[in-house]
């Protein structure tokens, strides 16, 4: 039987959408239910109504929190982490159900990764791009150009005084501004 789609925006349809989003249900999943509009229709409604878009964004934020709480519930639920296995001698032993634990881990990681993408400020990793010095103090900026210029000046002064310079002639290898004479 064909699915019944809502094509008209009604308060009841809007409330079902907002309630579902606030509970952490994705919009596409909500829109697959009978009596609900296509997800593209919902986005058309949002584009035409700023107040509805604000309600939608708020419901989504609540839904993100619901998904985070669900991840905690999965992590805290130890049901089926252990299973009983019958030995050849007929005795029963408890063994770790590694497949169930791995599946639970995947469910948690999937939710957390989606939350980090959907709401990076709240659920993403904090990335600090602040430059600072030791112990968070101010950043000290120094330049070796000043040392090189001083060395070049001293070597030129030695050459002018008639002293032999080391090979290769590092004085002439140093880049100088336009004429190079301003270093003296």
N, C-alpha and C positions, 0 to 999 in steps of 0.2 A: 504494500500500500504506500502511496506517495506521502511524503512528509508535508504537513500543513505548515505553511510559512506565514508569518505576520508581515504584512506589507504596510500597515498603517501604524504610526507611532501612537501608542496609548500609554497612559500612566502605569498601567499594569505591566506592560512589556518593559518599560523603562525600569520599574522597580525590580523586576526579575533579573534584569541585566546588572543593575547596581548591587543587588544582594549577592548574586553569583560572583561578581568580581571581588566584592569585599570578603568573600569566603575563600578566595584564591583560585577560583575556577577560571580558566582561560576563556576569552571571548568566543573563540571559534567553537569550543566545546559547548558553551551556552547556546550558541546559535544553531547547533545541530539538534537541539531539542524541539519537539513539536510546539507549534504556536510562536516560535521565535523567528525574527527576521534573519536574513543573510548577514554575515559579518560586514560585508561591504556596505550594506544599507545602514548599519549602525554607524560606520565611519562617515557616511554621508550626513547623517543626523548630527554628528559631532561637529563636522565642518560648518554646518549651518547655524549652530546654536552654541555660543560661548559658555553660557551657564550650564548647559548639559555637558559640555566638554570638561568644565571644572569639576562637576559632580563625578564624572567618569574617572578623571585623574585621581580624585580623592578616594573613590572606591577601589581603584587599582592599588593605591598606596596601602590601604587597609588589607587588600588581598596579598600584597607582598609580605606584610607582617604575618598573615595567616600561613603563608607558605613557609616562612622561617620557623614558625611554631610547629608546623607539621614536620619539618626536618628534625627538630628537637625530639618530637614524639617518636619518630622512627629510630633515632639514636638511642633513646631511653628504653625502647621496647625490646626486651630480651626474649620474647616469645619465639620459639622455633630456632633459637641459637644452638640449642642442644637437641639431640635426637637419641633414641634408644636403638641399639643394635644387638641382635641376638648372636652370641658366639656359637661356635660349633658344639661346645659342650652343653648348650642349652641356657647358659646364664646370660643375663642382660647387662650391657654396659652403656653408660652415657658417653656420647662422642660429640665433638663440635660439629655443627652443621655449617661447614665453611661456605657452601653455596648460598645459603640464606644470609649469612653475614656479608658476603661479597655483594649480594643483591641489595641489601639494606644500605651498604656503603655507596653503591652506585646511585640509589634513589636520593640519598642525602647530597652527594656531590653534584648531581644534576640540578637539584633545586637551588643549591648555593651558587652554582655557576650562572644559572639563569637570573637569580636575584642580583648578582654582581653586574650583569649586563643590563638588566632592566632598570635598576636603581643603584648606579655606581657610587653616588655620594653616600648612601646609607649602608649598602651591603658590599661595596667593592673594597679592594685592598687600598689602604691609604698609601699614596705615593708622595713622598716629600721631595720637592725640587729646590729646597732652600739651601743656599750656599752659606756656610758659616765656618769660622775658624775653630781651633781647639776648644772643647767644652762648650760649644755653642756660641762662643764669643764672635767678635767681628772678624771678618775675613781680611787677612793682611795680603796686600798685593805688592810684590816686589818685582824688579826687573833686572835681568842680567845685562841689559843693554848698557846701563850706566857703568857697570864694571868693565865691560868691553871697551866703552869709549874712553874710560880712564886709562886702561891698559894701552890703548892705541895712542893716546896722547903721550904717555910716558915713553913708549917705544919710539915714537917720532922725535921726541926730545932727545933721546939717547942717540938716534941716528944723526940728528943735526949737530950733536956734540962730537960726532966722529966715532962713536962706539960701533962695533960690529953687531949686527942683529942675527938672531938664529934663523936657520933655513927651515922651511920656506919663509919668505918675507911676509909674516902675518899682518904687518901694518898695511900693506897694499892689498891684502885679501879681505880686509874688513870693509863691509859696505859703508859708505858715507853718504850723507845727504848731498844732493845735487853736485857740488864741487868737491866735497870731501875736506875742504880746508876749514870748515866751521868747527871741526873737532879740536883744532889747536887753539 
